[in-house]
Amino acid sequence: MNRSQALRRLEDWFASKGWRSLPFQRAMWRHYLAGGSGLLHTPTGSGKTLAMFGGPLLQAMIDPP
């Protein structure tokens, strides 16, 4: 699966829950896939877990183990 297909699947999952990914979540996914690291600081309940879990999930879809 390529990157755009993986992103579409993740966005489809968000949509199936009635959600939409937030710009900072998409930015974190791109940052992770580009090999970046860092610290995400945002308020509780804002979507940090999905922001940080999305990158490894996308990587696993693109390059399965």
CNS distance restraints for C-alpha pairs under 8 A (distance, minus, plus):
assign (resid   1 and name CA) (resid   5 and name CA) 6.15 0.50 0.50
assign (resid   1 and name CA) (resid   6 and name CA) 6.48 0.50 0.50
assign (resid   1 and name CA) (resid  61 and name CA) 6.48 0.50 0.50
assign (resid   1 and name CA) (resid  62 and name CA) 5.12 0.50 0.50
assign (resid   1 and name CA) (resid  63 and name CA) 7.66 0.50 0.50
assign (resid   2 and name CA) (resid   6 and name CA) 6.25 0.50 0.50
assign (resid   2 and name CA) (resid  62 and name CA) 5.52 0.50 0.50
assign (resid   3 and name CA) (resid   7 and name CA) 6.13 0.50 0.50
assign (resid   3 and name CA) (resid  58 and name CA) 7.61 0.50 0.50
assign (resid   3 and name CA) (resid  62 and name CA) 6.06 0.50 0.50
assign (resid   4 and name CA) (resid   8 and name CA) 6.09 0.50 0.50
assign (resid   5 and name CA) (resid   9 and name CA) 6.25 0.50 0.50
assign (resid   6 and name CA) (resid  10 and name CA) 6.31 0.50 0.50
assign (resid   6 and name CA) (resid  58 and name CA) 5.88 0.50 0.50
assign (resid   6 and name CA) (resid  61 and name CA) 6.08 0.50 0.50
assign (resid   6 and name CA) (resid  62 and name CA) 6.48 0.50 0.50
assign (resid   7 and name CA) (resid  11 and name CA) 6.10 0.50 0.50
assign (resid   7 and name CA) (resid  58 and name CA) 6.90 0.50 0.50
assign (resid   8 and name CA) (resid  12 and name CA) 5.95 0.50 0.50
assign (resid   9 and name CA) (resid  13 and name CA) 6.19 0.50 0.50
assign (resid  10 and name CA) (resid  14 and name CA) 6.40 0.50 0.50
assign (resid  10 and name CA) (resid  54 and name CA) 7.87 0.50 0.50
assign (resid  10 and name CA) (resid  58 and name CA) 7.67 0.50 0.50
assign (resid  11 and name CA) (resid  15 and name CA) 6.22 0.50 0.50
assign (resid  11 and name CA) (resid  20 and name CA) 7.20 0.50 0.50
assign (resid  11 and name CA) (resid  21 and name CA) 6.90 0.50 0.50
assign (resid  12 and name CA) (resid  16 and name CA) 6.11 0.50 0.50
assign (resid  13 and name CA) (resid  17 and name CA) 6.62 0.50 0.50
assign (resid  14 and name CA) (resid  18 and name CA) 6.53 0.50 0.50
assign (resid  14 and name CA) (resid  19 and name CA) 4.99 0.50 0.50
assign (resid  14 and name CA) (resid  20 and name CA) 5.65 0.50 0.50
assign (resid  14 and name CA) (resid  21 and name CA) 6.65 0.50 0.50
assign (resid  15 and name CA) (resid  19 and name CA) 5.13 0.50 0.50
assign (resid  15 and name CA) (resid  20 and name CA) 6.03 0.50 0.50
assign (resid  21 and name CA) (resid  25 and name CA) 6.32 0.50 0.50
assign (resid  21 and name CA) (resid  26 and name CA) 6.82 0.50 0.50
assign (resid  22 and name CA) (resid  26 and name CA) 6.45 0.50 0.50
assign (resid  23 and name CA) (resid  27 and name CA) 6.12 0.50 0.50
assign (resid  24 and name CA) (resid  28 and name CA) 6.16 0.50 0.50
assign (resid  24 and name CA) (resid  51 and name CA) 7.39 0.50 0.50
assign (resid  25 and name CA) (resid  29 and name CA) 6.34 0.50 0.50
assign (resid  25 and name CA) (resid  47 and name CA) 7.51 0.50 0.50
assign (resid  25 and name CA) (resid  48 and name CA) 7.54 0.50 0.50
assign (resid  25 and name CA) (resid  50 and name CA) 7.15 0.50 0.50
assign (resid  25 and name CA) (resid  51 and name CA) 4.29 0.50 0.50
assign (resid  25 and name CA) (resid  52 and name CA) 7.63 0.50 0.50
assign (resid  25 and name CA) (resid  54 and name CA) 7.92 0.50 0.50
assign (resid  26 and name CA) (resid  30 and name CA) 6.28 0.50 0.50
assign (resid  26 and name CA) (resid  51 and name CA) 7.21 0.50 0.50
assign (resid  27 and name CA) (resid  31 and name CA) 6.06 0.50 0.50
assign (resid  28 and name CA) (resid  32 and name CA) 6.06 0.50 0.50
assign (resid  28 and name CA) (resid  51 and name CA) 6.04 0.50 0.50
assign (resid  28 and name CA) (resid  52 and name CA) 6.83 0.50 0.50
assign (resid  28 and name CA) (resid  55 and name CA) 7.09 0.50 0.50
assign (resid  29 and name CA) (resid  33 and name CA) 6.16 0.50 0.50
assign (resid  29 and name CA) (resid  51 and name CA) 6.78 0.50 0.50
assign (resid  29 and name CA) (resid  52 and name CA) 7.38 0.50 0.50
assign (resid  29 and name CA) (resid  54 and name CA) 5.99 0.50 0.50
assign (resid  29 and name CA) (resid  55 and name CA) 4.45 0.50 0.50
assign (resid  29 and name CA) (resid  58 and name CA) 7.79 0.50 0.50
assign (resid  30 and name CA) (resid  34 and name CA) 6.12 0.50 0.50
assign (resid  30 and name CA) (resid  55 and name CA) 7.40 0.50 0.50
assign (resid  31 and name CA) (resid  35 and name CA) 6.60 0.50 0.50
assign (resid  31 and name CA) (resid  36 and name CA) 5.22 0.50 0.50
assign (resid  31 and name CA) (resid  37 and name CA) 7.32 0.50 0.50
assign (resid  32 and name CA) (resid  36 and name CA) 5.11 0.50 0.50
assign (resid  32 and name CA) (resid  37 and name CA) 6.56 0.50 0.50
assign (resid  32 and name CA) (resid  55 and name CA) 5.42 0.50 0.50
assign (resid  32 and name CA) (resid  56 and name CA) 7.60 0.50 0.50
assign (resid  33 and name CA) (resid  55 and name CA) 6.30 0.50 0.50
assign (resid  33 and name CA) (resid  58 and name CA) 7.93 0.50 0.50
assign (resid  33 and name CA) (resid  59 and name CA) 6.76 0.50 0.50
assign (resid  40 and name CA) (resid  48 and name CA) 7.41 0.50 0.50
assign (resid  42 and name CA) (resid  46 and name CA) 6.73 0.50 0.50
assign (resid  42 and name CA) (resid  48 and name CA) 7.08 0.50 0.50
assign (resid  44 and name CA) (resid  48 and name CA) 7.76 0.50 0.50
assign (resid  47 and name CA) (resid  51 and name CA) 6.17 0.50 0.50
assign (resid  48 and name CA) (resid  52 and name CA) 6.08 0.50 0.50
assign (resid  49 and name CA) (resid  53 and name CA) 5.86 0.50 0.50
assign (resid  50 and name CA) (resid  54 and name CA) 5.63 0.50 0.50
assign (resid  51 and name CA) (resid  55 and name CA) 7.37 0.50 0.50
assign (resid  52 and name CA) (resid  56 and name CA) 7.77 0.50 0.50
assign (resid  53 and name CA) (resid  57 and name CA) 6.24 0.50 0.50
assign (resid  54 and name CA) (resid  58 and name CA) 5.98 0.50 0.50
assign (resid  55 and name CA) (resid  59 and name CA) 6.18 0.50 0.50
assign (resid  56 and name CA) (resid  60 and name CA) 6.13 0.50 0.50
assign (resid  57 and name CA) (resid  61 and name CA) 6.38 0.50 0.50
assign (resid  58 and name CA) (resid  62 and name CA) 6.16 0.50 0.50
assign (resid  59 and name CA) (resid  63 and name CA) 5.84 0.50 0.50
assign (resid  59 and name CA) (resid  64 and name CA) 7.58 0.50 0.50
assign (resid  60 and name CA) (resid  64 and name CA) 4.80 0.50 0.50
assign (resid  60 and name CA) (resid  65 and name CA) 6.89 0.50 0.50
